[in-house]
Each structure stands twice: as structure tokens, then as C-alpha cells.
Amino acid sequence: MAQKNQQSTEAILVNVPRRLDTEDAQLALERIQELLKKHAIVEQLVHRQEADDDQSTLVEGLIRRQHEAELSNTLNALHPADIAFILESLPTEERQLIWGLVNSKYDGDILLEVDDWVRESLIASMDRADLLAATEDLDADELADLAADLPPDIVAEVQKGLTDAERAQLLEAMGYPEGTVGAIMDFEMVRVRDDVTLEVVLRYLRRLSELPDHTDQIFVVDRDDHIQGVLAISRLLVSDPDTIVKNVMNTDYLSLGPDDEDREAASAFERYDLVSAPVVDQQNRLIGRLTIAEVVDVIREDSQEQDLSRAGLQEEDIFAPVSNAIRNRAPWLLLNLCTASCAAYVASQFEDTVSTIVILAFLMSIVAGIGGNSGNQTMTLVIRALAMGRITSNNVKSLLQREFVVTFLVGIAGSLVAAVFAWLVSRSLSIAAVMMAALVCNMLIGAMLGVLIPLTRDRFGKDPAIGSSVLLTFATDSLGFFVFLGLANLFLI
């Protein structure tokens, strides 16, 4: 079976398409890992056997070259995006080895594809000549994406090889802060005048070597580049060639400003099913365009950031030194330790109650856990709604009311199950009733905090996802213990 899988993997890589699906990319990664492991073992054996032989260095060098040739042939048959995936999935030493075997003509594209934490390590390993070769063929918007990670002297040197227009575009893109439309906009686009016929437009397009990627519409501008409308490619192809552009262009279009947040632009693309959109300045001059390719990257990065933020983490290299991981994870873990200590302190204040009715010690964790789970459900929905721009000051109150009603009804159903369980283990209706009341109360607390914590962080300009789950767990644990043991102290002692 193992041999069959290996043969399947090799078959994929021999006649590999330029782009791989997820499963084939995983197989390519496994193949690279197998080659690295196999050749490491062979080199060790040869080194031991030839240790006292004058030809040992020659033999090892020959094997190393064969090894590198096999890896290089496998790698360079892949698409740069798939090579980037492999680089992100390897430990640092193996990553650097693989990076050195990649055809230099792919370097720039791969640097654009890899995540920031990998890009930094790859650039640090490259000399000046390699960096210049990797960036000399990139477009202005692509150079702007890499500029923050490149040495300043490399950026200055690359600018010398650009035309005046390209240099102006690069400086313009670099002038916008990260997270804005201007920082990710594309300068390659097709524009025409509104007083020409569609036949003239078609002849102009045929003279181009190729259309810019994701060209679904042509931008109609005047002599000063003020945008007048957009002409859909589909409309261009089916309309009478003698028709004037002005008569078929669409004046009802979405335009973006370079200072708009990229997240808001992504929401607009999702809402209107856009492929591209013009970017205009305050004078309504066309300065660039945003395409679905950049938007997908924004959505993916935001999703990854939210997943990490909920655990109080920042993006890190999973193969980075342990010290880096400690600096990333320790602060929120220490905070979590403090919050857990607070919950334990609350429970310790009811020591007499717990010692009198020992079963309470086993049941109170259920109250805390269910309250935290209920709050996390609410908080996830609120964070997503904030990201989509669906929450305003006018609907916060109704949102809070809705979550209270939903949580109360779900809590009643869940608390009945919990009460039955409490009765079965304690044979006490009083304990079951306290369990039921405490569970509903803590779920309502969790729902309230699940709304208020992300809204409060967003109000003060903070990422609503960062650390919210830690704060929520602290509240539902501490207040859950307090409510449950407090009710028990009032009604059972």
C-alpha cells in the first residue's frame, strides 16, 4: 500500500500541472520531505563508510549534487504558489536548502506568495545580487508589497531601473499605510475614451500582448483621467461594433478610495460579487484598480488573524526558535493564569459550602463551562458581524436583547438536562434546582459579555478578537462559581 502511494505521488510530480489542488500540493510536500529524509540517510552512511578514504569528499560531493538535482527538478516543475506552500511547511534548515535550489526566475513570485514570517527569513538569506534579480521584473504594485521587507538600498536600486511612471506608481503605493486599498491596488488596467466606437476599442485590445489579470471591465476616462464609467467586456463582445462607448458604458459602478480600509473593500466585493473595481482619488481621477486576487488575500489574512487573535496569539513561524514562540505565547498564558487564579479564589470563599455538600465541587465546573461555551458562540457571531460592518450604534440594543432571548430559551432547555443529571448524582431536588438556576444565569452572563467585550474593544480601536476569549473565560468562570456556590449557600445550607 505504501509503495502504491509513493508511485502515485511520483506520477503526480512527473507530469505535474503548473497548479495543484490541495491534495496534490500535500502529496508534493510529502515527496519533498521523503527526498530530504532519504538523501540525509544516504549521506550519513557514505560519510561513515568513506571516513578514512581520500575519496570521501569526492563521493559525498557527487551524492550531494545528485540529491540537489533531484530536488531541483521536482521543485521547479511546480507553480510558485505551490513552492511557497512547501517552504512554509518545512523547518528552517530544510527551508533554506530548498530555497537555494529554486530556479531564480521564480524568486520574486515566491516571495510575493509566502507569508510574512517566511519571507523575512528568505530575504535575510539572500545576497544583494539575488535580491536585485528577484525584484527587477516585478510590477510597481508587487514591489510595493515587498518593500517593507526589503533592505532600503535594494528598494532604491530597483527604483533606478523603473520608468518615471513606474517609479511614481511605486512611491504612491508605498505612501499608503498597510490595511488600505491604496497599499494593495493594481496599476495595470485598460482605459478608453467615451467618444470612440467599440470597433476602435477592439482594435486597441488586439494590439495588446495580453489583458491584465482579472480584467472584466474597461475603465472609461476623459483626457484628464477622470473616470466617466465602466465598459464590461461581456457588453463589448456582444454589442454592435459601430456603437459609441458612451452609449453602452455603465455609469452606475462602485469606486473605491485609496484610503478606504481593505476590509471594507473586501466586504463590498463580497456584497456585489465584483471581480474588479476602480480606485479614484478625491478629484475622481482613476489611479488604480482593486481586483479579486488582492481581495481574496485580504479575506484570508483577516481570517487567519482572527483565528490566532481568539487565542491571544500573533502570527509566528511554527518552525521558529523556541524563544520566539515563548515571547508570542507567554503574555496571554500568564494573563490566563491570573484569571484562573481569580476564579479559584472565588471558589475558595465558599469552602465551607463545598465541604458541607461535596457534590457541588463536581457540578460547578459544568456551570462555568456551559456559560463560557454560550458566550463564545455569541462572541463569534458578534466579531464576524463587526468584520462585515453589520453592527452600528442603532442596532446594538436589539442585538443584545435578541441574544438574551435566544440564550434564555436555550438555557432553559439545557438547564433541564443539567438538573436531571444533578438529581441523578445527588438525589436532591434542591441541588438540581440550584444547578438549573445557576446555569441559566451564567449563560445569560456569557451572552451579555460575548456582545459587550468585542464591542468595547472595537469602540476603543482595538481588534475585537484579540484576547476576547480569555476575558470571557475569566468572567464566566469567576461569576459562574460565584452564582452557583452563592445560590447553594443561600438555599442549601
C-alpha positions as CSV (number, residue, x, y, z in Angstrom):
1,M,0.0,0.0,0.0
2,A,2.8,2.4,0.9
3,Q,4.5,1.6,-2.4
4,K,1.3,2.3,-4.3
5,N,1.0,5.7,-2.6
6,Q,4.6,6.5,-3.4
7,Q,4.1,5.6,-7.0
8,S,1.0,7.8,-7.1
9,T,2.9,10.7,-5.7
10,E,5.8,10.3,-8.2
11,A,3.3,10.1,-11.1
12,I,1.8,13.3,-10.0
13,L,5.1,15.0,-9.8
14,V,6.5,13.7,-13.1
15,N,3.7,15.1,-15.2
16,V,2.7,17.8,-12.7
17,P,0.4,20.6,-13.9
18,R,1.5,24.2,-13.2
19,R,-1.1,24.5,-10.5
20,L,-2.0,21.8,-8.0
21,D,-5.1,21.2,-6.0
22,T,-4.9,20.9,-2.2
23,E,-4.5,17.2,-2.2
24,D,-1.8,17.2,-4.9
25,A,0.1,20.0,-3.1
26,Q,0.1,17.9,0.0
27,L,1.5,15.0,-1.9
28,A,4.2,17.2,-3.4
29,L,5.2,18.3,0.1
30,E,5.4,14.7,1.2
31,R,7.5,13.9,-1.8
32,I,10.0,16.7,-1.0
33,Q,10.1,15.5,2.6
34,E,10.8,12.0,1.5
35,L,13.6,13.1,-0.7
36,L,15.2,15.2,2.1
37,K,15.0,12.3,4.5
38,K,16.3,9.7,2.1
39,H,19.3,11.7,1.0
40,A,20.2,12.7,4.5
41,I,20.3,9.0,5.4
42,V,22.4,8.2,2.3
43,E,24.9,11.0,3.0
44,Q,25.3,9.8,6.6
45,L,26.0,6.2,5.5
46,V,28.5,7.3,2.9
47,H,30.3,9.6,5.3
48,R,30.7,6.8,7.8
49,Q,31.9,4.3,5.2
50,E,34.3,6.6,3.5
51,A,35.6,8.4,6.6
52,D,39.1,7.1,6.2
53,D,39.2,7.2,2.4
54,D,40.9,10.0,0.5
55,Q,38.0,10.0,-2.0
56,S,35.3,10.5,0.7
57,T,35.0,14.2,-0.1
58,L,34.6,13.5,-3.8
59,V,31.9,10.8,-3.1
60,E,30.0,13.0,-0.7
61,G,30.1,15.9,-3.2
62,L,28.8,13.7,-6.0
63,I,25.9,12.4,-3.9
64,R,25.1,15.9,-2.8
65,R,24.9,17.1,-6.3
66,Q,22.7,14.2,-7.3
67,H,20.5,14.9,-4.3
68,E,20.2,18.6,-5.2
69,A,19.5,17.9,-8.9
70,E,16.6,15.5,-7.9
71,L,15.1,18.0,-5.6
72,S,15.6,20.9,-8.0
73,N,13.8,19.0,-10.8
74,T,10.9,18.2,-8.6
75,L,10.6,21.7,-7.2
76,N,10.9,23.7,-10.4
77,A,8.1,21.7,-12.1
78,L,5.7,23.3,-9.6
79,H,3.9,26.6,-9.6
80,P,5.5,29.3,-7.4
81,A,2.4,29.3,-5.1
82,D,2.9,25.5,-4.5
83,I,6.6,26.1,-3.9
84,A,5.7,28.8,-1.4
85,F,3.4,26.3,0.4
86,I,6.2,23.8,0.6
87,L,8.6,26.4,2.0
88,E,6.1,27.4,4.7
89,S,5.8,23.7,5.7
90,L,9.4,22.9,6.3
91,P,11.8,23.6,9.3
92,T,14.2,26.5,8.9
93,E,17.3,24.5,7.8
94,E,15.4,22.4,5.2
95,R,13.6,25.6,4.0
96,Q,16.9,27.3,3.3
97,L,18.1,24.3,1.4
98,I,15.0,24.1,-0.7
99,W,15.1,27.9,-1.3
100,G,18.6,27.6,-2.7
101,L,17.5,25.0,-5.2
102,V,14.6,27.0,-6.6
103,N,15.1,28.5,-10.1
104,S,15.9,32.2,-9.6
105,K,13.3,33.2,-12.1
106,Y,10.6,32.2,-9.6
107,D,12.2,34.0,-6.7
108,G,10.1,37.2,-7.0
109,D,6.8,35.4,-7.4
110,I,7.5,33.1,-4.5
111,L,8.4,36.0,-2.2
112,L,5.0,37.5,-3.0
113,E,3.2,34.3,-2.2
114,V,4.8,33.2,1.1
115,D,3.6,34.5,4.4
116,D,5.4,37.4,6.0
117,W,7.3,35.3,8.6
118,V,8.7,33.1,5.9
119,R,9.5,36.0,3.5
120,E,11.7,37.7,6.2
121,S,13.8,34.6,6.7
122,L,14.2,34.0,2.9
123,I,15.2,37.6,2.2
124,A,17.7,37.5,5.1
125,S,19.4,34.6,3.4
126,M,19.8,36.3,0.0
127,D,22.7,38.5,-1.1
128,R,22.4,41.8,-2.9
129,A,22.6,40.3,-6.4
130,D,19.9,37.7,-5.7
131,L,17.6,40.3,-4.3
132,L,18.0,42.6,-7.3
133,A,17.5,39.7,-9.7
134,A,14.3,38.6,-7.8
135,T,12.8,42.1,-7.9
136,E,13.8,43.6,-11.2
137,D,10.9,42.1,-13.2
138,L,8.2,42.8,-10.7
139,D,5.4,45.4,-11.3
140,A,5.2,48.5,-9.2
141,D,2.4,47.2,-7.0
142,E,4.2,44.0,-6.4
143,L,7.4,45.8,-5.4
144,A,5.3,47.9,-3.0
145,D,4.1,44.6,-1.4
146,L,7.8,43.6,-0.8
147,A,9.2,47.0,0.0
148,A,8.6,46.8,3.8
149,D,10.7,43.6,4.0
150,L,13.5,44.6,1.6
151,P,16.7,46.5,2.6
152,P,16.3,50.2,1.8
153,D,19.3,50.2,-0.5
154,I,17.7,47.4,-2.6
155,V,14.5,49.4,-2.9
156,A,16.5,52.4,-4.0
157,E,18.5,50.4,-6.5
158,V,15.3,48.8,-8.0
159,Q,13.7,52.2,-8.5
160,K,16.6,53.3,-10.8
161,G,15.5,50.6,-13.3
162,L,11.9,51.8,-13.4
163,T,10.4,54.2,-15.8
164,D,9.2,57.6,-14.5
165,A,5.6,56.3,-14.5
166,E,6.5,53.1,-12.7
167,R,8.6,54.9,-10.1
168,A,5.7,57.3,-9.4
169,Q,3.4,54.3,-9.0
170,L,5.7,52.6,-6.6
171,L,6.2,55.7,-4.5
172,E,2.4,56.2,-4.5
173,A,1.7,52.6,-3.4
174,M,4.4,52.8,-0.7
175,G,2.8,56.0,0.6
176,Y,-0.4,54.4,1.7
177,P,-0.5,52.7,5.1
178,E,-0.9,49.0,5.4
179,G,-4.5,47.9,5.5
180,T,-5.7,50.4,3.0
181,V,-6.9,50.0,-0.6
182,G,-4.0,52.1,-1.9
183,A,-1.4,49.8,-0.5
184,I,-2.8,46.8,-2.5
185,M,-4.2,48.4,-5.6
186,D,-3.1,47.3,-9.1
187,F,-1.8,49.8,-11.7
188,E,-2.3,47.5,-14.7
189,M,-5.6,48.3,-16.3
190,V,-7.2,49.2,-19.6
191,R,-8.8,52.6,-20.2
192,V,-10.5,54.2,-23.2
193,R,-12.4,57.4,-24.1
194,D,-16.1,57.6,-24.3
195,D,-16.2,59.1,-27.8
196,V,-14.8,56.2,-29.7
197,T,-16.6,53.2,-31.2
198,L,-16.4,49.7,-29.9
199,E,-14.6,48.7,-33.1
200,V,-11.8,51.1,-32.1
201,V,-11.7,49.6,-28.6
202,L,-11.5,46.1,-30.0
203,R,-8.6,47.0,-32.4
204,Y,-6.8,48.6,-29.4
205,L,-7.2,45.5,-27.3
206,R,-5.9,43.3,-30.1
207,R,-2.7,45.3,-30.2
208,L,-2.0,44.4,-26.5
209,S,0.1,41.3,-25.9
210,E,-2.4,40.3,-23.2
211,L,-5.0,41.7,-21.0
212,P,-4.2,42.4,-17.3
213,D,-5.3,39.6,-15.0
214,H,-8.9,39.8,-13.8
215,T,-10.0,42.2,-16.5
216,D,-13.7,42.0,-16.5
217,Q,-14.3,45.7,-17.4
218,I,-12.6,48.6,-19.1
219,F,-12.5,52.0,-17.5
220,V,-13.8,54.9,-19.5
221,V,-12.0,58.2,-18.7
222,D,-11.7,61.7,-20.1
223,R,-8.5,63.4,-21.2
224,D,-7.6,64.2,-17.5
225,D,-8.2,60.6,-16.4
226,H,-11.4,61.5,-14.6
227,I,-13.5,58.3,-14.7
228,Q,-16.7,58.5,-16.6
229,G,-18.0,54.9,-16.4
230,V,-17.1,51.3,-17.0
231,L,-17.5,49.1,-20.0
232,A,-18.0,45.4,-19.3
233,I,-16.0,43.0,-21.5
234,S,-19.2,41.0,-22.0
235,R,-21.0,44.1,-23.2
236,L,-18.2,44.9,-25.6
237,L,-18.2,41.5,-27.2
238,V,-22.0,41.3,-27.9
239,S,-22.7,44.9,-28.9
240,D,-22.6,46.4,-32.4
241,P,-19.0,47.4,-33.2
242,D,-20.2,50.8,-34.6
243,T,-21.7,51.8,-31.2
244,I,-20.1,54.6,-29.3
245,V,-18.7,53.7,-26.0
246,K,-20.7,56.4,-24.2
247,N,-23.9,54.7,-25.3
248,V,-23.1,51.3,-23.7
249,M,-20.9,52.1,-20.8
250,N,-22.3,51.7,-17.3
251,T,-22.3,54.9,-15.1
252,D,-23.6,53.0,-12.0
253,Y,-20.5,51.5,-10.7
254,L,-18.7,51.1,-7.4
255,S,-15.5,53.0,-7.0
256,L,-13.1,52.9,-4.0
257,G,-10.8,55.5,-2.5
258,P,-7.1,54.7,-1.8
259,D,-7.6,55.5,1.9
260,D,-10.5,53.1,2.3
261,E,-9.9,50.1,4.6
262,D,-9.1,46.9,2.7
263,R,-11.6,45.0,4.9
264,E,-14.4,47.4,3.9
265,A,-13.4,46.9,0.2
266,A,-13.5,43.1,0.7
267,S,-17.0,43.4,2.1
268,A,-18.1,45.4,-0.9
269,F,-16.6,42.8,-3.3
270,E,-18.5,40.1,-1.5
271,R,-21.7,42.0,-1.4
272,Y,-21.8,43.0,-5.1
273,D,-19.9,39.9,-6.5
274,L,-17.2,42.1,-8.0
275,V,-14.1,41.0,-9.9
276,S,-12.5,44.4,-10.1
277,A,-13.3,48.0,-9.1
278,P,-11.7,51.3,-9.9
279,V,-9.7,53.3,-7.3
280,V,-10.1,57.0,-7.6
281,D,-8.6,60.0,-5.8
282,Q,-10.6,62.9,-4.3
283,Q,-10.8,64.6,-7.8
284,N,-12.3,61.4,-9.2
285,R,-9.2,60.6,-11.2
286,L,-8.5,57.0,-11.9
287,I,-5.3,56.0,-10.1
288,G,-5.6,52.2,-10.0
289,R,-7.9,49.3,-9.6
290,L,-8.6,46.6,-7.0
291,T,-9.1,43.0,-8.1
292,I,-10.5,39.9,-6.6
293,A,-7.0,38.4,-6.3
294,E,-6.0,41.1,-3.7
295,V,-9.4,40.8,-2.0
296,V,-9.0,37.1,-1.5
297,D,-5.7,37.7,0.1
298,V,-7.2,40.2,2.5
299,I,-10.0,37.9,3.4
300,R,-7.6,35.0,4.1
301,E,-5.3,37.1,6.2
302,D,-8.1,38.5,8.2
303,S,-9.5,35.0,8.8
304,Q,-6.1,33.8,10.0
305,E,-5.6,36.8,12.2
306,Q,-9.0,36.3,13.9
307,D,-8.3,32.6,14.5
308,L,-5.0,33.5,16.2
309,S,-6.4,36.5,18.0
310,R,-9.1,34.5,19.7
311,A,-6.3,32.6,21.4
312,G,-4.3,35.7,22.1
313,L,-1.6,34.8,19.6
314,Q,0.2,36.6,16.8
315,E,1.4,35.1,13.6
316,E,4.6,33.0,14.1
317,D,6.8,30.6,12.3
318,I,5.8,27.2,13.5
319,F,9.5,26.2,13.0
320,A,11.0,29.3,14.6
321,P,13.3,29.0,17.7
322,V,11.6,28.2,21.0
323,S,12.4,31.7,22.4
324,N,10.3,33.3,19.7
325,A,7.3,31.1,20.4
326,I,7.7,31.9,24.2
327,R,7.6,35.6,23.6
328,N,4.5,35.2,21.5
329,R,2.5,32.9,23.7
330,A,3.6,33.7,27.3
331,P,1.9,37.0,27.9
332,W,-1.7,35.7,27.3
333,L,-0.9,32.5,29.1
334,L,0.2,34.4,32.1
335,L,-2.9,36.5,31.9
336,N,-5.0,33.4,31.7
337,L,-3.2,32.1,34.8
338,C,-4.1,35.2,36.6
339,T,-7.8,34.9,35.6
340,A,-7.9,31.3,36.5
341,S,-6.4,32.2,39.9
342,C,-9.2,34.7,40.4
343,A,-11.8,32.0,39.6
344,A,-10.1,29.7,42.1
345,Y,-10.1,32.5,44.7
346,V,-13.9,33.0,44.3
347,A,-14.4,29.2,44.8
348,S,-12.2,29.2,47.9
349,Q,-14.5,31.8,49.6
350,F,-17.2,29.1,49.6
351,E,-15.0,26.4,51.2
352,D,-17.5,25.7,54.0
353,T,-20.3,25.3,51.5
354,V,-18.3,22.9,49.3
355,S,-17.1,20.9,52.3
356,T,-20.6,20.5,53.5
357,I,-22.0,19.4,50.2
358,V,-19.1,17.8,48.4
359,I,-21.0,17.1,45.2
360,L,-21.0,20.9,44.5
361,A,-17.3,20.7,43.7
362,F,-18.1,18.4,40.7
363,L,-21.1,20.3,39.4
364,M,-19.7,23.8,39.5
365,S,-17.3,23.1,36.6
366,I,-20.4,22.3,34.4
367,V,-21.9,25.7,35.2
368,A,-18.7,27.5,34.3
369,G,-18.0,25.5,31.1
370,I,-21.5,25.9,29.7
371,G,-21.5,29.6,30.4
372,G,-18.2,30.0,28.6
373,N,-19.4,28.0,25.6
374,S,-22.6,30.1,25.3
375,G,-20.6,33.3,25.5
376,N,-18.1,32.1,22.8
377,Q,-21.0,31.3,20.5
378,T,-22.4,34.8,20.9
379,M,-18.9,36.4,20.7
380,T,-18.0,34.6,17.5
381,L,-21.2,35.9,15.8
382,V,-20.6,39.5,17.0
383,I,-16.9,39.5,15.9
384,R,-18.0,38.3,12.5
385,A,-20.8,40.9,12.3
386,L,-18.3,43.6,13.2
387,A,-15.9,42.5,10.5
388,M,-18.7,42.6,8.0
389,G,-19.8,46.1,9.2
390,R,-23.3,44.9,10.2
391,I,-23.3,46.3,13.7
392,T,-24.0,50.0,14.3
393,S,-24.9,52.1,17.3
394,N,-28.6,51.8,16.2
395,N,-28.8,48.0,16.4
396,V,-26.6,47.2,19.4
397,K,-29.6,47.3,21.8
398,S,-31.7,45.0,19.7
399,L,-28.8,42.6,19.2
400,L,-28.3,42.4,23.0
401,Q,-32.0,41.7,23.5
402,R,-32.0,39.0,20.8
403,E,-29.0,37.2,22.3
404,F,-30.7,37.4,25.8
405,V,-33.9,35.8,24.4
406,V,-32.0,33.1,22.5
407,T,-29.7,32.3,25.3
408,F,-32.5,32.2,27.9
409,L,-34.6,29.7,25.8
410,V,-31.6,27.6,25.0
411,G,-30.5,27.8,28.7
412,I,-33.9,26.6,29.9
413,A,-33.6,23.5,27.7
414,G,-30.0,22.9,28.7
415,S,-30.6,23.5,32.4
416,L,-33.4,20.9,32.5
417,V,-30.9,18.3,31.3
418,A,-28.3,19.6,33.8
419,A,-30.9,19.5,36.6
420,V,-31.8,15.9,35.8
421,F,-28.1,15.0,35.8
422,A,-27.6,16.8,39.1
423,W,-30.5,14.9,40.6
424,L,-29.2,11.6,39.4
425,V,-25.8,12.1,41.1
426,S,-27.1,13.8,44.2
427,R,-30.7,12.5,44.7
428,S,-31.5,16.1,45.8
429,L,-34.2,18.2,44.2
430,S,-32.7,21.3,45.9
431,I,-29.3,20.8,44.3
432,A,-31.0,20.2,40.9
433,A,-33.0,23.4,41.2
434,V,-29.8,25.4,42.2
435,M,-28.0,23.8,39.3
436,M,-30.7,24.8,36.9
437,A,-30.9,28.4,38.1
438,A,-27.1,28.9,38.1
439,L,-26.7,27.5,34.7
440,V,-29.3,29.9,33.2
441,C,-27.8,32.9,35.0
442,N,-24.3,32.1,33.8
443,M,-25.3,31.5,30.2
444,L,-27.0,34.9,30.3
445,I,-23.8,36.5,31.7
446,G,-21.8,34.8,29.0
447,A,-24.2,36.1,26.3
448,M,-24.0,39.6,27.6
449,L,-20.2,39.6,27.8
450,G,-20.0,37.9,24.4
451,V,-21.6,41.0,23.0
452,L,-20.0,43.7,25.2
453,I,-16.4,42.6,25.2
454,P,-15.8,42.7,21.4
455,L,-18.0,45.8,21.0
456,T,-16.0,47.6,23.7
457,R,-12.6,46.7,22.2
458,D,-13.8,47.8,18.8
459,R,-15.1,51.1,20.2
460,F,-11.6,51.9,21.5
461,G,-10.0,51.0,18.2
462,K,-8.7,47.6,19.3
463,D,-9.0,44.3,17.4
464,P,-12.2,42.8,18.9
465,A,-10.9,39.3,18.5
466,I,-7.6,39.6,20.4
467,G,-7.8,38.1,23.8
468,S,-11.6,38.2,23.9
469,S,-12.0,34.5,24.7
470,V,-9.5,34.9,27.6
471,L,-11.5,37.7,29.1
472,L,-14.8,35.9,28.6
473,T,-13.5,32.7,30.2
474,F,-12.3,34.7,33.2
475,A,-15.8,36.3,33.6
476,T,-17.8,33.1,33.1
477,D,-15.6,31.0,35.4
478,S,-15.5,33.5,38.2
479,L,-19.1,34.6,38.0
480,G,-20.3,31.1,37.4
481,F,-18.6,29.8,40.5
482,F,-19.9,32.8,42.5
483,V,-23.5,32.4,41.2
484,F,-23.6,28.6,41.7
485,L,-22.0,28.5,45.1
486,G,-23.7,31.6,46.2
487,L,-27.1,30.1,45.5
488,A,-26.1,26.9,47.1
489,N,-25.0,28.8,50.2
490,L,-28.4,30.6,50.4
491,F,-30.7,27.7,49.7
492,L,-28.9,24.5,50.7
493,I,-27.0,25.4,53.9
